[in-house]
């Protein structure tokens, strides 16, 4: 599950990490409780809001009301803006990038940082990869003080204690909440200390059973803010455990987790395609879940091609393949689809799909590129 910014910041603050004072509003009238100047930020589960004009500063109340009306009637990468986070304006001296995640190449936790914050880390990696600092953490030992001091020096931060507290808070959050990513970008250096200006937190759906109350509350909060009329796919997804969000494209997307799903959407955009939806099945997927997910996606008449990207951890790829086969047996027509399977029982899953004439890819990038190319031919 990808948290909205206001949800992520609430959790950060619970772990002692400073965030700006803010209030969530769903109409311009909510600004009566806001002190100006203020920053108004669209609450949508995608990055690049600044580039899309969805993060705006208002100096006075009248300007704030005008900006709020404009933003609340807009969409960002296909997501209608239903709520704004109105924040106090912070005196920023400079901006840093900071994240805690798992380095999947060596399966170790990692602090990733850059003195160049406020921009997408992918851009920094392409243009100036040497600006990215990585420190791997032995989970049996934890983050050591010399690592913190080396990061403070590399990032040019004055004072170790505030940064130490922040790092320990991020790591505790990551492990206690079963996150797959805790990212603060930008982390602002201010006269009063370090402040998280924006945050991205991904919670592992496969661990949702350990945090049922939290996940239910976060999910209900997101649904409550989404006041759009329900489409047919959304109606089919309700009550199934399948997380579905409609977008404005023609490539139907199914993933078995939020992280894979967001990466898939980013790749679709990168290759010039347009996703029709965000759909992830959660950590307890089985053949029936896959079958139902396909039914949900194909209920959208705009969808030209189906892109299914699955990674086998706890989820078995032979069961995922069985769900696809079962849907095809019931369907009254064959629908163009591109499938990526890897991980647990992937060989068995590939064999099952080969029997019904479906080619399977191991590489997500290859699968996404092919789906985008075929969508433009249909």
C-alpha positions in Angstrom: 0.0 0.0 0.0 1.3 3.4 -0.9 0.3 6.0 1.6 -0.8 9.5 0.8 1.5 12.2 1.9 -0.5 13.3 4.9 -0.7 9.7 6.1 3.0 9.2 5.7 3.8 12.3 7.6 1.5 11.4 10.4 3.4 8.1 10.9 6.8 9.9 10.6 5.8 12.3 13.4 4.8 9.3 15.6 8.5 8.2 15.3 9.8 11.6 16.4 10.5 13.0 12.9 9.7 16.7 12.4 7.2 17.6 9.8 5.5 20.9 9.0 2.3 21.9 10.7 -0.5 21.1 8.4 -4.2 20.5 7.9 -6.1 18.3 5.4 -8.8 20.1 3.4 -11.3 18.8 0.9 -12.8 22.2 -0.1 -11.6 25.9 -0.2 -13.7 26.5 2.9 -11.2 24.5 4.9 -8.7 27.2 4.4 -10.4 29.3 7.1 -8.3 27.3 9.6 -5.0 28.0 7.8 -2.5 30.7 8.4 -0.8 32.2 5.4 1.5 32.1 3.6 0.9 28.4 3.1 1.8 25.6 0.7 -1.1 23.6 -0.9 -0.3 20.1 -2.0 -2.5 17.7 -3.9 -2.9 14.4 -2.2 -2.5 11.8 -4.9 -0.5 8.5 -4.8 2.0 9.5 -7.5 5.3 11.4 -7.7 6.1 14.4 -9.8 3.4 16.6 -8.3 5.6 19.6 -8.4 6.3 19.3 -12.1 2.5 18.8 -12.6 1.7 22.1 -10.9 0.0 20.3 -8.0 2.2 21.9 -5.3 1.5 25.6 -5.0 2.4 28.4 -2.6 -0.3 31.0 -1.6 0.7 34.2 0.2 -2.7 35.3 1.3 -6.2 33.8 1.9 -7.8 35.0 -1.4 -4.9 33.5 -3.4 -5.2 30.3 -1.4 -8.9 30.0 -2.1 -8.3 30.4 -5.9 -5.4 27.9 -5.9 -7.5 25.4 -3.9 -10.4 25.6 -6.3 -8.1 25.1 -9.2 -6.3 22.1 -7.7 -9.5 20.4 -6.4 -10.9 20.4 -9.9 -7.7 19.0 -11.5 -6.1 15.6 -11.9 -2.4 14.4 -11.6 -1.4 11.6 -13.9 -5.0 10.5 -14.1 -5.7 10.8 -10.3 -8.5 13.3 -9.6 -7.4 15.6 -6.7 -9.9 15.1 -3.9 -7.9 16.6 -1.0 -5.1 19.1 -0.3 -2.6 19.2 2.5 -2.2 22.9 3.5 1.1 23.3 5.2 3.0 26.1 6.9 5.8 27.5 4.7 9.2 26.4 6.0 12.4 28.5 5.9 14.5 26.1 3.8 18.3 26.5 3.7 18.8 23.5 1.4 17.2 20.1 0.5 18.5 16.5 1.0 17.2 13.2 -0.3 17.0 10.3 2.3 15.5 6.9 2.1 15.6 3.5 3.9 14.9 0.4 1.9 16.1 -3.1 1.0 18.8 -3.4 -1.6 17.4 -6.4 -3.5 20.7 -7.2 -5.2 22.3 -8.3 -2.0 19.1 -8.5 0.3 20.4 -6.1 2.9 18.7 -2.9 4.3 20.2 0.3 3.0 20.3 4.0 3.8 20.3 5.9 0.5 21.0 9.6 0.5 22.0 12.5 -1.6 22.9 16.1 -0.9 20.8 16.9 -4.0 17.2 16.6 -2.7 13.9 17.9 -4.0 14.2 16.1 -7.4 13.4 12.5 -8.3 16.2 10.2 -7.3 16.0 8.5 -10.7 17.1 11.8 -12.4 20.1 12.1 -10.0 21.0 8.4 -10.7 21.0 9.1 -14.5 22.8 12.4 -14.6 25.1 12.2 -11.5 25.1 8.7 -10.0 28.2 9.7 -7.9 26.0 12.0 -5.9 24.1 9.1 -4.4 25.4 7.7 -1.1 24.6 4.2 0.0 25.3 2.6 3.3 24.3 -1.1 3.8 23.1 -2.1 7.3 23.8 -5.5 8.9 20.4 -6.4 10.4 22.1 -8.3 13.2 24.1 -5.2 14.3 21.9 -2.2 13.1 23.1 1.2 12.0 26.4 2.1 13.7 27.4 5.5 14.9 30.3 5.8 12.5 27.9 5.3 9.6 25.7 8.1 10.8 28.7 10.4 11.3 30.0 9.6 7.8 26.5 10.4 6.3 26.4 13.7 8.2 29.8 14.6 6.8 29.0 13.5 3.3 25.7 15.5 3.3 27.2 18.6 4.9 24.9 18.6 7.8 25.7 20.6 11.0 25.3 18.5 14.1 25.1 14.7 14.4 22.3 14.3 17.1 19.4 15.5 15.0 20.3 13.3 12.1 21.0 10.3 14.4 17.5 10.7 15.9 15.9 10.9 12.4 17.7 7.8 11.0 16.8 5.7 14.0 13.2 6.9 13.6 13.1 5.9 10.0 14.6 2.5 10.6 12.2 1.7 13.5 9.3 2.8 11.4 10.5 0.6 8.5 10.8 -2.6 10.5 7.9 -2.1 13.0 5.4 -1.2 10.3 6.7 -3.8 7.7 7.5 -1.1 5.1 9.2 -1.7 1.9 10.3 2.0 1.5 10.5 5.0 3.8 11.6 8.0 1.7 11.9 11.7 2.7 12.4 13.9 -0.3 13.1 16.6 0.3 14.4 16.6 3.8 14.8 20.3 4.6 17.8 21.7 6.5 16.2 24.6 8.4 17.5 27.0 11.1 15.6 24.9 13.7 16.7 21.5 12.4 15.8 18.8 9.9 12.2 18.8 8.6 10.5 16.2 6.4 8.9 18.3 3.7 7.6 15.4 1.7 7.4 11.7 2.4 6.7 8.4 0.6 6.0 5.2 2.5 5.1 1.9 1.0 3.8 -0.8 3.4 4.2 -4.5 2.5 0.8 -5.9 1.6 2.2 -9.4 2.4 2.5 -8.3 6.0 -1.0 -6.7 6.2 -2.3 -9.5 8.5 0.1 -8.2 11.2 -1.2 -4.7 10.9 -4.9 -5.2 10.2 -6.2 -2.3 12.2 -3.7 0.1 10.7 -4.1 -1.1 7.1 -7.9 -1.0 7.4 -7.8 2.5 8.8 -5.4 3.8 6.1 -7.4 2.1 3.4 -10.7 3.5 4.7 -9.1 7.0 4.9 -8.1 6.8 1.3 -11.5 5.5 0.2 -13.3 8.3 2.1 -11.4 10.9 0.2 -12.2 9.4 -3.1 -15.7 10.8 -3.9 -15.8 9.9 -7.5 -18.8 7.9 -8.8 -17.8 4.2 -8.8 -17.0 2.7 -12.2 -18.0 -0.9 -13.1 -14.4 -2.2 -12.4 -14.4 -0.4 -9.0 -17.8 -2.0 -8.2 -16.4 -5.4 -9.1 -13.3 -4.9 -6.9 -15.2 -3.8 -3.8 -15.0 -6.3 -1.0 -12.6 -8.6 -2.8 -9.3 -7.3 -1.3 -8.2 -6.2 -4.7 -6.9 -2.6 -4.7 -8.1 -0.8 -7.9 -7.7 2.8 -9.0 -8.9 3.9 -12.4 -6.6 6.0 -14.6 -7.0 7.6 -18.0 -5.1 5.2 -20.4 -5.6 2.0 -22.3 -3.1 -0.4 -20.8 -4.7 -2.5 -18.1 -2.2 -3.2 -15.3 -2.3 -6.0 -12.6 0.5 -6.5 -10.0 0.8 -8.6 -6.9 2.0 -5.7 -4.7 2.0 -1.9 -4.5 5.7 -1.6 -5.1 5.7 -3.7 -8.2 2.5 -1.9 -9.3 4.0 1.6 -9.0 7.2 0.6 -10.7 5.1 -0.9 -13.6 3.1 2.4 -13.9 6.4 4.4 -14.0 7.8 2.2 -16.7 4.6 2.4 -18.8 4.9 6.2 -18.7 8.6 6.0 -19.4 8.0 4.1 -22.6 5.3 6.4 -23.8 2.2 4.4 -22.8 -0.8 5.3 -20.7 -2.0 3.0 -17.9 -5.7 2.5 -17.6 -5.5 1.7 -13.9 -3.5 0.8 -10.8 -4.4 -2.6 -9.6 -2.6 -4.8 -7.0 -3.9 -8.0 -5.5 -2.3 -7.9 -2.1 -0.1 -10.4 -0.3 -2.5 -13.3 0.0 -3.1 -13.7 -3.7 -4.3 -17.0 -5.2 -5.7 -18.3 -8.5 -9.2 -17.0 -7.8 -7.7 -13.5 -7.0 -5.9 -13.4 -10.3 -9.0 -14.5 -12.2 -11.1 -11.9 -10.4 -8.5 -9.2 -11.1 -8.6 -9.8 -14.8 -12.4 -9.6 -14.7 -12.1 -6.3 -12.9 -9.6 -4.8 -15.4 -11.4 -6.0 -18.5 -14.7 -4.5 -17.3 -13.2 -1.1 -18.4 -14.0 -0.7 -22.1 -11.0 1.6 -22.7 -8.5 -1.2 -22.0 -6.8 -2.4 -25.2 -4.2 -4.7 -23.7 -3.6 -6.4 -20.3 -0.2 -6.2 -18.6 0.3 -8.6 -15.7 3.5 -8.3 -13.7 4.0 -10.8 -10.9 6.9 -11.7 -8.5 6.8 -15.0 -6.6 7.8 -14.7 -3.0 5.1 -16.1 -0.7 2.9 -15.9 -3.8 3.3 -19.0 -6.0 3.5 -18.4 -9.8 1.9 -21.7 -10.6 -1.2 -20.6 -8.8 -1.1 -17.2 -10.5 -0.8 -18.9 -13.9 -3.7 -21.2 -13.0 -5.9 -18.2 -12.3 -5.1 -16.7 -15.8 -5.9 -20.1 -17.4 -9.2 -20.4 -15.6 -10.2 -16.9 -16.8 -9.3 -17.8 -20.4 -11.4 -20.9 -20.2 -14.5 -18.9 -19.2 -13.9 -15.9 -21.5 -15.9 -15.6 -24.7 -12.9 -14.1 -26.5 -9.1 -14.0 -26.3 -7.8 -10.6 -25.1 -4.3 -9.3 -25.9 -2.1 -9.7 -22.8 1.6 -9.5 -21.8 2.7 -11.5 -18.8 5.7 -11.3 -16.6 6.4 -14.1 -14.1 9.4 -14.7 -11.9 10.2 -16.3 -8.6 8.5 -19.2 -6.7 7.2 -21.9 -9.1 7.7 -19.6 -12.1 8.8 -22.5 -14.3 5.6 -24.4 -13.6 3.5 -21.3 -14.2 5.3 -20.6 -17.5 4.6 -24.2 -18.7 0.9 -23.9 -17.8 0.6 -20.6 -19.8 2.6 -22.1 -22.7 -0.1 -24.8 -23.0 -2.7 -22.1 -23.8 -0.4 -20.2 -26.2 0.7 -17.4 -23.9 4.3 -16.2 -23.9 5.8 -15.2 -20.5 8.7 -12.8 -19.8 11.0 -12.8 -16.8 12.1 -9.2 -17.2 9.6 -6.5 -16.3 11.1 -3.8 -18.5 10.9 -6.1 -21.6 7.3 -6.9 -20.8 6.2 -3.3 -20.3 8.0 -2.1 -23.4 6.2 -4.8 -25.5 2.8 -4.0 -23.9 3.2 -0.3 -24.8 4.3 -1.1 -28.3 1.3 -3.4 -28.9 -1.1 -0.9 -27.3 -0.2 1.6 -30.0 -0.9 -1.0 -32.8 -4.4 -1.9 -31.5 
